Amino acid sequence: MKILVCISNVPDTTSKINFTDNNTKFDTNGVQFVINPHDEYTLTRAMWFKEKQGASVTVVTVGDQSVEPTLRKALAIGADDAIRVNAAATDGFFVAEQLAEVVKTGNYDLVLAGRESIDYNGGMVPGILATLLGYNFVNAVIGIEVADHKVTVVREIDGGKEIMESDLPMVLGAQKGIVQESDLRIPNMRGIMMARKKPLQVVEAVDAVQATVSNSFEKPAEKSACKMVETVDELIDLLHNEAKVI
């Protein structure tokens, strides 16, 4: 079984976010980039298939040379090889088009992606990718088993879980639950050294329409100062006369 894990290169959630050029561009100065958390869960599950079922695992991302440390980390975790599509990942449809070309070229059986990236939170790439490929697609996946070319998937739904079955090939959008946070792997020294020797292929982007453009960005409003109250009557008075919510 050939598995392709789609990786997003995203800012660490502890990074301080700023914008430049009149709030039209993200300022990368001083920002630490990491593997998108949802993608890291899928990569960990892919490693289970490699170790238990002999699957091959390739990781792919769309981005310039600055994303290669993230790919190298994925290789250090245990992926067999990596692919970087040499283009800026600024639009979900454009990214899906690039990934679709990689899937077609590599003839992968199972494509795993996080349900969304934690920077743009678009949640669109896995679904668009499946549509472009004509593959079955399941989102919000929290469990997956593969046997005899059949995939059994557990997905999260409102108030419960849904169990589904499908044939390969297919695309899955996964999240925490496909593995637990305690299962995530930290690259050891041996893995880091081996990652330097593993192939990282750079391919040029195919022509694709950029369907959306970000015009500007805006930070959330800063939280107002906290006001302490001593009695319930005082709280009710403030909610009624000052906040005007009751």
C-alpha positions as CSV (number, residue, x, y, z in Angstrom):
1,M,0.0,0.0,0.0
2,K,1.3,3.4,-1.0
3,I,0.3,6.2,1.4
4,L,0.7,9.9,0.7
5,V,0.5,12.2,3.7
6,C,-0.2,15.9,2.9
7,I,1.6,18.2,5.2
8,S,1.0,21.9,5.9
9,N,3.7,24.2,7.2
10,V,2.0,26.4,9.7
11,P,3.0,28.9,12.4
12,D,3.4,27.6,15.9
13,T,0.4,28.6,18.0
14,T,2.6,30.3,20.5
15,S,4.1,32.6,17.9
16,K,3.2,36.3,17.9
17,I,1.3,37.1,14.7
18,N,1.8,40.4,12.8
19,F,1.0,41.7,9.3
20,T,2.8,44.0,6.9
21,D,2.1,46.1,3.8
22,N,-1.1,47.6,5.2
23,N,-2.3,44.3,6.7
24,T,-2.2,42.5,3.4
25,K,0.8,40.1,4.0
26,F,1.7,37.8,6.9
27,D,4.9,38.8,8.7
28,T,7.1,35.7,9.0
29,N,9.8,37.4,11.0
30,G,10.4,35.6,14.3
31,V,7.7,33.0,13.6
32,Q,8.5,29.3,14.3
33,F,6.9,27.0,11.7
34,V,5.8,23.4,12.5
35,I,3.9,20.5,11.0
36,N,0.2,21.3,11.1
37,P,-1.1,19.4,14.2
38,H,-3.9,17.6,12.3
39,D,-1.4,16.4,9.7
40,E,1.0,15.2,12.4
41,Y,-1.8,12.9,13.7
42,T,-2.3,11.5,10.2
43,L,1.5,11.0,9.8
44,T,1.7,9.1,13.0
45,R,-1.1,6.8,11.9
46,A,0.6,6.3,8.5
47,M,3.7,5.2,10.4
48,W,1.6,2.5,12.1
49,F,0.6,1.2,8.6
50,K,4.3,1.2,7.6
51,E,5.4,-0.7,10.6
52,K,2.5,-3.2,10.9
53,Q,1.6,-3.7,7.2
54,G,4.7,-2.7,5.3
55,A,3.2,0.4,3.7
56,S,5.4,3.0,2.0
57,V,4.9,6.6,3.3
58,T,5.5,9.7,1.3
59,V,5.0,13.2,2.6
60,V,4.2,16.2,0.4
61,T,3.7,19.9,0.9
62,V,3.3,22.9,-1.3
63,G,5.7,25.8,-0.6
64,D,9.1,27.4,-1.2
65,Q,12.4,26.2,0.2
66,S,11.5,27.5,3.7
67,V,9.2,24.6,4.2
68,E,11.9,21.9,3.8
69,P,12.8,21.8,7.6
70,T,9.2,20.7,8.2
71,L,9.5,18.0,5.6
72,R,12.8,16.9,7.1
73,K,11.1,16.5,10.5
74,A,8.4,14.3,8.9
75,L,11.3,12.2,7.4
76,A,12.9,12.0,10.8
77,I,9.7,10.7,12.2
78,G,9.8,7.9,9.7
79,A,8.4,8.8,6.3
80,D,10.3,7.1,3.4
81,D,10.6,10.1,1.1
82,A,9.2,13.7,0.6
83,I,8.0,15.8,-2.2
84,R,7.9,19.6,-2.3
85,V,5.8,21.4,-4.9
86,N,7.7,24.6,-5.6
87,A,4.9,27.2,-5.2
88,A,3.4,29.4,-2.6
89,A,0.4,27.8,-0.8
90,T,-1.9,30.8,-0.8
91,D,-5.2,29.3,-2.1
92,G,-6.9,26.0,-1.2
93,F,-8.0,25.2,-4.7
94,F,-4.5,25.8,-6.1
95,V,-3.0,23.6,-3.4
96,A,-5.4,20.8,-4.2
97,E,-4.6,21.0,-7.9
98,Q,-0.9,20.6,-7.1
99,L,-1.5,17.7,-4.7
100,A,-3.8,16.0,-7.3
101,E,-1.0,16.0,-9.8
102,V,1.4,14.4,-7.3
103,V,-1.2,11.7,-6.5
104,K,-1.7,10.9,-10.2
105,T,2.0,10.7,-10.8
106,G,2.7,8.5,-7.8
107,N,-0.4,6.3,-8.1
108,Y,-1.0,6.4,-4.3
109,D,-3.6,4.1,-2.7
110,L,-4.4,6.2,0.3
111,V,-4.1,9.9,0.7
112,L,-4.2,11.3,4.3
113,A,-4.5,14.9,5.2
114,G,-5.5,16.9,8.3
115,R,-9.1,18.1,8.1
116,E,-7.8,21.7,8.0
117,S,-4.7,23.7,8.6
118,I,-4.5,25.8,11.8
119,D,-3.5,29.0,9.9
120,Y,-6.2,29.6,7.4
121,N,-8.7,27.0,8.8
122,G,-10.2,26.7,5.3
123,G,-10.9,22.9,5.6
124,M,-11.3,22.7,1.9
125,V,-8.2,21.0,0.5
126,P,-9.0,17.3,1.2
127,G,-12.5,17.5,-0.2
128,I,-11.4,19.4,-3.3
129,L,-8.5,17.0,-3.8
130,A,-10.8,14.0,-3.7
131,T,-13.1,15.6,-6.2
132,L,-10.3,16.3,-8.6
133,L,-9.1,12.7,-8.3
134,G,-12.6,11.1,-8.4
135,Y,-11.7,9.3,-5.1
136,N,-14.1,8.5,-2.2
137,F,-13.7,11.0,0.6
138,V,-14.4,11.0,4.4
139,N,-13.8,14.0,6.7
140,A,-13.4,14.3,10.5
141,V,-11.8,10.8,10.6
142,I,-10.9,9.6,14.1
143,G,-10.2,5.9,13.2
144,I,-9.0,3.9,10.2
145,E,-8.2,0.3,9.5
146,V,-7.2,-1.2,6.1
147,A,-7.5,-4.9,5.2
148,D,-7.8,-6.6,1.8
149,H,-8.0,-3.3,-0.1
150,K,-11.0,-2.3,2.1
151,V,-10.9,0.7,4.4
152,T,-13.0,0.9,7.5
153,V,-13.3,4.5,8.8
154,V,-14.7,6.0,12.0
155,R,-15.7,9.6,11.7
156,E,-16.9,12.1,14.3
157,I,-20.5,13.3,13.9
158,D,-22.7,15.5,16.1
159,G,-23.4,13.5,19.2
160,G,-21.6,10.4,18.2
161,K,-19.5,8.4,15.7
162,E,-20.2,6.9,12.3
163,I,-18.5,3.8,10.9
164,M,-18.1,3.6,7.1
165,E,-16.4,1.2,4.7
166,S,-14.9,1.9,1.3
167,D,-12.6,0.5,-1.3
168,L,-9.2,2.0,-2.1
169,P,-8.1,4.5,-3.4
170,M,-9.5,7.2,-1.2
171,V,-8.8,10.5,0.5
172,L,-9.3,11.0,4.2
173,G,-9.4,14.2,6.2
174,A,-8.3,13.3,9.7
175,Q,-8.1,14.9,13.2
176,K,-7.1,14.1,16.7
177,G,-8.5,10.8,17.6
178,I,-7.0,8.9,14.6
179,V,-4.1,8.7,17.2
180,Q,-3.9,10.2,20.6
181,E,-1.6,13.1,21.5
182,S,0.5,10.7,23.6
183,D,1.2,8.6,20.4
184,L,2.8,11.5,18.6
185,R,6.5,10.9,17.8
186,I,9.5,13.1,18.6
187,P,12.3,12.5,16.2
188,N,15.4,10.9,17.8
189,M,19.0,11.5,16.8
190,R,19.1,8.4,14.6
191,G,15.9,9.5,12.8
192,I,17.3,13.0,12.3
193,M,20.6,11.6,10.8
194,M,18.7,9.2,8.6
195,A,16.4,12.0,7.4
196,R,19.4,13.8,5.8
197,K,19.9,10.9,3.5
198,K,16.3,10.3,2.5
199,P,15.1,11.7,-0.9
200,L,13.4,15.1,-0.9
201,Q,12.1,15.7,-4.4
202,V,11.3,19.2,-5.7
203,V,8.7,19.4,-8.5
204,E,7.5,22.5,-10.3
205,A,3.9,23.5,-9.9
206,V,1.4,22.8,-12.7
207,D,-0.8,25.5,-14.1
208,A,-3.8,26.1,-12.0
209,V,-6.3,28.9,-11.3
210,Q,-5.9,30.7,-8.0
211,A,-9.6,30.8,-7.1
212,T,-9.4,33.1,-4.0
213,V,-7.2,36.0,-3.0
214,S,-6.7,37.4,0.5
215,N,-7.3,41.1,0.4
216,S,-6.4,41.9,4.0
217,F,-6.0,40.4,7.5
218,E,-7.2,41.7,10.9
219,K,-6.4,40.7,14.4
220,P,-9.1,39.9,16.9
221,A,-10.0,42.8,19.1
222,E,-8.0,42.9,22.3
223,K,-9.7,41.8,25.4
224,S,-10.9,44.6,27.7
225,A,-9.7,44.9,31.2
226,C,-11.2,42.6,33.8
227,K,-13.5,44.3,36.3
228,M,-13.9,42.6,39.7
229,V,-17.2,42.7,41.5
230,E,-18.0,41.7,45.1
231,T,-21.7,41.1,45.1
232,V,-24.3,39.6,42.8
233,D,-26.3,42.8,42.9
234,E,-23.3,44.7,41.6
235,L,-22.8,42.1,38.8
236,I,-26.4,42.4,37.7
237,D,-26.3,46.2,37.7
238,L,-23.2,46.2,35.5
239,L,-24.6,43.6,33.1
240,H,-27.9,45.6,32.8
241,N,-26.6,49.2,32.8
242,E,-23.1,49.0,31.4
243,A,-22.8,45.8,29.3
244,K,-26.5,46.0,28.4
245,V,-26.8,42.3,27.9
246,I,-29.7,41.7,30.3
